[in-house]
């Protein structure tokens, strides 16, 4: 394993709007467990960004900082290998965001496809919180502050990486040297996991998610409620695999070599949904049981969890302040010995 100082830097994280679920696990958490072995990995508890559309409930955001940290530890994130830090406790990020706003226009932010889509989804129309509109600038500050060379994202977040690199290039041109590195996107090979209703992505707010901390009864209830094939009315009927949520989850979590045979059987008829759901239920129970147990154990050690977050934030503060100092100096701003 290369020395820590020479390992490539990866930045990832989550908005602290709620505990994490299976969508997070298959989309990013599994890859983070691999990345922490040969990268300098920083996990950002993005509470400041969570406020951009949850400003009316800051207590919820604060509470979920620890909930998300518990989920990280429960799935196997090792604080000796990955740095877990709190965004709002890194003042350099806020100042970098403010400085970067001078290198991007409002019209460019409004053209960001991810921002446009989320504005529609949230029904903001023209009543857009300024913090939400400037979300891409905040992300650019996060990425460049850690000088991350790699950022794991879903395909829908690629415009955010593009805009971050665009801001970095504009600043580099302005100061006449390569001050800020550009980041590459690591896109998950697994597609976005649908909610159990099959109509949208998995989301706690939509009530269609399976949290990592789900009890055995909650897992079974969620599996039983899963969307399959509405045309598969009798066991003997041929069934559709495409768009069938149970098969989507089996593809993501089962991995058994006979899964192709199972799909063929379902397509030609003679295989009931109950059999499929029973198999998926067993698979998810086996996956989530150790995660749930580790999470409960860490929850009984609040001082340890807080120490992990505090120590990680202190380490991140040094690095991000160093980047801020470099940016301020390059832009010719005053400095009186404190950054």
C-alpha positions as CSV (number, residue, x, y, z in Angstrom):
1,X,0.0,0.0,0.0
2,X,1.5,3.4,-0.9
3,X,2.3,5.9,1.9
4,X,-0.6,8.1,2.9
5,X,1.0,11.2,1.6
6,X,1.3,9.8,-1.9
7,X,-2.0,8.1,-2.2
8,X,-4.6,9.8,-4.5
9,X,-7.2,11.9,-2.6
10,X,-10.9,11.0,-2.9
11,X,-13.7,13.1,-1.5
12,X,-17.2,11.8,-1.0
13,X,-20.0,12.2,1.6
14,X,-23.7,12.7,2.2
15,X,-26.1,15.4,3.0
16,X,-27.3,14.9,6.6
17,X,-31.0,14.9,6.0
18,X,-31.6,11.4,7.4
19,X,-30.0,8.0,8.1
20,X,-28.7,6.1,5.1
21,X,-30.5,3.3,3.2
22,X,-29.8,0.5,0.7
23,X,-29.6,2.9,-2.1
24,X,-26.7,4.6,-0.5
25,X,-25.1,1.2,0.2
26,X,-25.2,-0.1,-3.3
27,X,-24.5,3.3,-4.9
28,X,-21.6,4.5,-2.9
29,X,-20.8,2.9,0.5
30,X,-19.6,-0.4,-1.0
31,X,-17.1,1.5,-3.2
32,X,-15.9,3.6,-0.2
33,X,-14.9,0.4,1.6
34,X,-12.6,-0.4,-1.3
35,X,-11.3,3.1,-1.8
36,X,-10.3,3.5,1.8
37,X,-7.7,0.8,1.3
38,X,-5.5,2.6,-1.2
39,X,-6.7,6.2,-1.2
40,X,-6.7,9.2,1.2
41,X,-10.5,9.2,1.6
42,X,-12.4,12.1,3.2
43,X,-16.1,11.6,4.0
44,X,-17.9,14.9,4.3
45,X,-21.0,15.1,6.6
46,X,-22.6,17.8,4.4
47,X,-24.8,19.6,7.0
48,X,-24.3,23.0,5.5
49,X,-25.5,21.9,2.1
50,X,-28.4,20.1,3.8
51,X,-29.5,23.4,5.1
52,X,-29.9,24.8,1.6
53,X,-33.4,23.3,1.3
54,X,-33.9,22.4,5.0
55,X,-33.2,25.7,6.6
56,X,-36.5,25.6,8.5
57,X,-35.4,22.5,10.5
58,X,-31.7,22.9,11.6
59,X,-32.2,20.6,14.6
60,X,-33.0,17.7,12.2
61,X,-29.7,18.4,10.3
62,X,-27.7,18.5,13.5
63,X,-29.2,15.3,14.7
64,X,-28.5,13.4,11.5
65,X,-24.8,14.3,11.5
66,X,-24.3,11.6,14.1
67,X,-26.9,9.3,12.5
68,X,-25.0,9.3,9.2
69,X,-21.7,8.9,11.0
70,X,-23.1,5.8,12.7
71,X,-24.1,4.4,9.4
72,X,-20.5,5.0,8.1
73,X,-19.0,3.1,11.0
74,X,-21.7,0.3,10.8
75,X,-20.9,-0.6,7.2
76,X,-17.2,-0.8,7.9
77,X,-15.7,2.7,7.3
78,X,-12.5,2.7,9.3
79,X,-11.7,6.0,10.9
80,X,-8.0,5.0,10.8
81,X,-8.2,4.8,7.0
82,X,-11.0,7.4,6.2
83,X,-11.4,10.9,7.6
84,X,-15.0,11.6,8.7
85,X,-15.6,15.4,9.0
86,X,-18.4,17.9,9.5
87,X,-18.8,20.4,6.7
88,X,-20.1,23.3,8.8
89,X,-17.1,23.0,11.1
90,X,-14.7,23.7,8.3
91,X,-14.8,27.5,7.9
92,X,-12.4,27.4,5.0
93,X,-15.1,25.8,2.9
94,X,-17.5,28.7,3.4
95,X,-14.9,31.3,2.6
96,X,-13.8,29.4,-0.6
97,X,-17.5,29.2,-1.6
98,X,-17.8,33.0,-1.3
99,X,-14.6,33.6,-3.3
100,X,-15.6,31.2,-6.0
101,X,-18.9,32.9,-6.5
102,X,-17.0,35.6,-8.2
103,X,-15.9,33.2,-10.9
104,X,-19.4,31.9,-11.9
105,X,-22.6,33.6,-13.1
106,X,-26.1,33.2,-12.1
107,X,-27.1,32.1,-15.6
108,X,-24.5,29.4,-15.6
109,X,-25.7,28.1,-12.3
110,X,-29.3,28.0,-13.6
111,X,-28.2,26.1,-16.6
112,X,-26.7,23.3,-14.5
113,X,-28.8,20.3,-15.5
114,X,-28.8,18.8,-12.0
115,X,-29.8,22.1,-10.4
116,X,-32.6,22.6,-13.0
117,X,-34.0,19.1,-12.4
118,X,-33.9,19.5,-8.6
119,X,-35.6,22.9,-8.8
120,X,-38.5,21.3,-10.6
121,X,-38.6,18.4,-8.2
122,X,-38.8,20.7,-5.2
123,X,-41.3,23.0,-6.9
124,X,-39.2,26.1,-6.3
125,X,-40.0,27.8,-9.6
126,X,-38.5,31.3,-9.2
127,X,-38.6,31.1,-5.4
128,X,-35.2,29.5,-5.2
129,X,-33.1,29.8,-2.0
130,X,-29.9,31.4,-2.9
131,X,-28.0,28.8,-1.0
132,X,-29.6,26.1,-3.1
133,X,-28.8,27.8,-6.4
134,X,-25.2,28.1,-5.3
135,X,-25.0,24.4,-4.3
136,X,-22.6,23.7,-7.2
137,X,-20.2,26.4,-6.0
138,X,-20.2,24.9,-2.5
139,X,-19.4,21.5,-4.0
140,X,-16.6,23.1,-6.0
141,X,-15.2,24.5,-2.7
142,X,-15.4,21.1,-1.1
143,X,-13.7,19.3,-3.9
144,X,-10.9,21.8,-4.4
145,X,-10.3,22.4,-0.7
146,X,-9.3,18.8,-0.3
147,X,-7.6,18.8,-3.7
148,X,-9.5,15.7,-4.5
149,X,-8.5,13.9,-7.7
150,X,-11.5,11.6,-7.6
151,X,-15.1,12.1,-6.6
152,X,-17.5,9.1,-6.6
153,X,-20.9,10.3,-8.1
154,X,-24.0,9.0,-9.8
155,X,-24.5,9.9,-13.4
156,X,-27.0,12.6,-12.4
157,X,-24.2,14.4,-10.5
158,X,-21.7,14.6,-13.4
159,X,-22.7,18.2,-14.2
160,X,-21.6,19.1,-10.7
161,X,-18.1,17.8,-11.3
162,X,-18.0,19.5,-14.6
163,X,-19.0,22.8,-13.0
164,X,-16.4,22.4,-10.2
165,X,-13.7,21.8,-12.8
166,X,-14.9,24.8,-14.8
167,X,-14.5,27.0,-11.7
168,X,-11.1,25.6,-11.0
169,X,-10.0,26.3,-14.6
170,X,-11.3,29.9,-14.4
171,X,-9.4,30.6,-11.2
172,X,-6.2,28.9,-12.6
173,X,-6.4,31.2,-15.7
174,X,-7.0,34.2,-13.5
175,X,-3.9,33.6,-11.3
176,X,-1.8,32.3,-14.2
177,X,-0.9,28.9,-12.8
178,X,-2.3,25.5,-11.9
179,X,-3.4,26.4,-8.4
180,X,-6.4,24.1,-8.2
181,X,-6.5,20.5,-9.6
182,X,-9.4,19.2,-11.6
183,X,-11.2,16.2,-10.3
184,X,-12.2,13.0,-12.1
185,X,-15.6,11.4,-11.6
186,X,-15.9,7.8,-10.4
187,X,-19.3,6.7,-11.7
188,X,-20.8,3.7,-10.0
189,X,-21.3,0.7,-12.3
190,X,-24.6,0.0,-10.4
191,X,-27.6,2.0,-11.6
192,X,-29.6,4.0,-9.1
193,X,-31.7,1.6,-6.9
194,X,-35.4,2.2,-7.3
195,X,-37.7,2.6,-4.3
196,X,-39.8,-0.4,-3.3
197,X,-42.8,1.1,-5.1
198,X,-40.9,1.0,-8.4
199,X,-42.0,4.6,-9.3
200,X,-39.0,6.6,-8.2
201,X,-35.5,6.4,-6.7
202,X,-35.2,5.1,-3.1
203,X,-35.8,8.0,-0.7
204,X,-36.6,8.1,3.0
205,X,-38.8,11.2,2.4
206,X,-40.8,9.3,-0.2
207,X,-41.3,6.4,2.2
208,X,-40.0,3.9,-0.3
209,X,-36.6,3.1,1.3
210,X,-35.1,0.4,3.3
211,X,-32.8,1.9,5.9
212,X,-29.5,0.2,6.8
213,X,-30.8,0.0,10.4
214,X,-34.1,-1.7,9.4
215,X,-35.3,-4.4,11.7
216,X,-36.0,-7.9,10.4
217,X,-39.8,-7.2,10.4
218,X,-39.3,-3.9,8.5
219,X,-37.2,-5.6,5.9
220,X,-39.8,-8.4,5.4
221,X,-42.6,-5.8,5.2
222,X,-40.7,-3.8,2.6
223,X,-40.0,-6.8,0.5
224,X,-43.6,-7.9,0.6
225,X,-44.7,-4.5,-0.6
226,X,-42.3,-4.5,-3.5
227,X,-43.5,-3.8,-7.0
228,X,-43.1,-6.8,-9.4
229,X,-45.1,-7.4,-12.6
230,X,-48.7,-6.3,-12.5
231,X,-49.4,-8.6,-15.4
232,X,-48.1,-11.7,-13.5
233,X,-51.5,-12.6,-12.0
234,X,-51.0,-16.3,-11.7
235,X,-48.0,-18.5,-11.1
236,X,-48.3,-20.0,-14.5
237,X,-48.3,-16.6,-16.3
238,X,-45.1,-15.5,-18.0
239,X,-43.6,-12.6,-16.1
240,X,-41.5,-9.5,-17.0
241,X,-38.1,-9.2,-15.4
242,X,-37.4,-5.7,-16.8
243,X,-38.8,-3.1,-14.4
244,X,-39.5,-5.7,-11.8
245,X,-38.1,-4.2,-8.6
246,X,-37.6,-7.6,-6.9
247,X,-35.3,-8.7,-9.7
248,X,-33.5,-5.3,-9.7
249,X,-32.7,-5.9,-6.0
250,X,-31.7,-9.5,-6.6
251,X,-29.3,-8.2,-9.3
252,X,-27.8,-5.7,-6.8
253,X,-27.6,-7.9,-3.7
254,X,-27.8,-11.6,-4.6
255,X,-25.1,-12.4,-7.1
256,X,-25.8,-16.1,-7.2
257,X,-24.8,-17.9,-10.4
258,X,-28.3,-19.3,-10.9
259,X,-29.9,-15.9,-11.1
260,X,-30.0,-16.0,-14.9
261,X,-31.9,-19.4,-14.7
262,X,-34.4,-17.8,-12.2
263,X,-35.1,-15.0,-14.6
264,X,-35.6,-17.4,-17.5
265,X,-38.0,-19.4,-15.4
266,X,-40.0,-16.3,-14.5
267,X,-40.2,-15.2,-18.1
268,X,-41.7,-18.5,-19.3
269,X,-44.1,-18.8,-16.3
270,X,-44.4,-21.2,-13.5
271,X,-42.5,-19.1,-10.9
272,X,-44.5,-17.1,-8.3
273,X,-43.6,-13.7,-6.8
274,X,-43.7,-15.2,-3.4
275,X,-40.7,-17.4,-4.1
276,X,-38.8,-14.4,-5.4
277,X,-39.6,-12.3,-2.4
278,X,-38.7,-15.0,0.0
279,X,-35.3,-15.3,-1.7
280,X,-34.7,-11.5,-1.6
281,X,-35.9,-11.3,2.0
282,X,-33.3,-13.9,3.0
283,X,-30.6,-12.1,1.1
284,X,-31.3,-8.7,2.6
285,X,-31.7,-10.1,6.1
286,X,-28.2,-11.6,5.8
287,X,-26.7,-8.4,4.5
288,X,-28.3,-6.0,7.0
289,X,-28.1,-8.0,10.2
290,X,-24.4,-7.4,10.9
291,X,-24.7,-3.8,9.8
292,X,-27.6,-3.3,12.2
293,X,-25.7,-5.0,15.0
294,X,-22.6,-2.9,14.6
295,X,-24.6,0.2,14.4
296,X,-26.4,-0.6,17.7
297,X,-23.0,-1.3,19.3
298,X,-21.6,2.1,18.1
299,X,-24.7,3.9,19.2
300,X,-23.9,2.7,22.8
301,X,-20.5,4.5,22.5
302,X,-21.6,8.1,21.8
303,X,-18.3,9.5,23.1
304,X,-16.3,7.3,20.7
305,X,-18.4,8.4,17.7
306,X,-18.1,12.0,18.7
307,X,-14.3,11.7,19.1
308,X,-14.1,10.1,15.6
309,X,-16.0,13.0,14.0
310,X,-14.2,15.6,16.1
311,X,-10.7,14.2,15.2
312,X,-11.6,13.8,11.6
313,X,-12.9,17.4,11.4
314,X,-9.7,18.7,13.0
315,X,-7.5,16.9,10.4
316,X,-9.7,18.2,7.6
317,X,-9.6,21.7,9.0
318,X,-5.8,21.8,8.6
319,X,-5.9,20.7,5.0
320,X,-8.8,22.9,3.9
321,X,-7.3,26.0,5.6
322,X,-4.0,25.4,3.7
323,X,-5.9,25.5,0.4
324,X,-7.8,28.6,1.5
325,X,-4.5,30.3,2.4
326,X,-3.1,29.4,-1.1
327,X,-6.1,30.7,-2.9
328,X,-6.2,34.0,-0.9
329,X,-2.5,34.5,-1.6
330,X,-2.9,33.8,-5.3
331,X,-5.8,36.3,-5.5
332,X,-3.7,38.9,-3.7
333,X,-5.9,39.3,-0.7
334,X,-4.6,40.6,2.7
335,X,-3.5,38.1,5.3
336,X,-2.7,39.1,8.9
337,X,-1.2,35.9,10.1
338,X,-4.4,34.0,10.7
339,X,-5.5,33.0,7.2
